[in-house]
């Protein structure tokens, strides 16, 4: 059962996170205090749009092409309906699940989201602290705004996984994985579906990619292998580069790149960083090495040589790829279409979850994402075979609106709705969730 130190003497505290959350909100309301972030998913997104810059909101909220995959991910949940089952004793409910050899207090995990500095200055530090405070594992992005070691220091008791974007440099991949293990991460999540960057129309319309401003590359600039690649690039003969038109935005970009390049220059003054070739070379090096379209199943064996941590493959949608992952001895499968950010008109993940779950047959854990907006969505995914459910955009919206508090409230609200839905379905533990808890409105 998810516990909390909030209002420990409140009788509602013994009735699960849903009753406790309602009690906390309504008690605070007597004094005129409302939640820090909207509870409803649509309102949360709407307020985030107001709180974030146009570039930040486009990057976080946008998808590939006409964004039909994003719509399909949400529509897939509409097929399934939860059966209400009254007159059962559901006074005590257990949200706990077993995952990666540990008992977790809930079936929720935070998906890796990059460049969270676009939402809030404390970015990954705030997310890690919020996740740790409610016992939810956090998958730290390879495109984080702070080095993984700083994130570990910010939430030393938190549970973390590390997302690896397999770069064109195996020495860099090895170094990142070794750092993740040394900093206390519990697994390596190899993201497979961004070997080519999706056609993201909102970002293209704004002509904005954060990495070209030096944002979201802190894991790289703090890495000794990457730093050496940057020094080699900076010392190599330069080809004539295309001139950049000097505008206020270009100057702002140069300043950001200079600030973000401090780990490469020894943390000198802004003037020194502007004069140094290293910050700009870091951006160019990153754009060269980020991801690789040449990655194949055979390459994944290298990861076993680099770490003793469990290896999870993220970006599995086709059932045959899930089978290949099992055949390769992978430790976990993460069903994801990158939240609709990679392929327009992709297969919605919930549509394939039951078939993949049938093939996996409990041999490895299944993490599920794409389209999850609330606790009822999580219940449906768990009933269809997910071991644990990943939350993405909603917590980024919470971060943008109210920082660490916003992330914590978003997680709390999802867990509270999950708890309520479980109980109203007549069930007392997540382990009881299966297809019998759902009605297929399509009649299949």
Secondary structure by P-SEA (a helix, b strand, c coil): ccccccccccccccccaaaaaaaaaaaaaaacccccccccaaaaaaaaaaaccaaaaaaaacccccaaaaaaaaaaaaabbbbbbccccccccccccccccccccccbbbccccccccccccaaaaaaaaaaaabbbbbccccccccaaaaaaacccbbbbbbbcccccaaaaaaaaaaaaaacccbbbbbcccccccccaaaaaacccccccccccccccccaaaaaaaaaaaaccccccccccccaaaaaaaaaaaaaaccccccccaaaaaacccaaaaaaaaaacccccccccccaaaaaaacccbbbbcccccaaaaaaaaaacccbbbbccccccccccccccccaaaaaaaaacccbbbbbbcccccaaaaaaaaaacccbbbbcaaaaaaaaccaaaaaaaaaaaaaaaaaaaaaaaccccccccccccccccccc
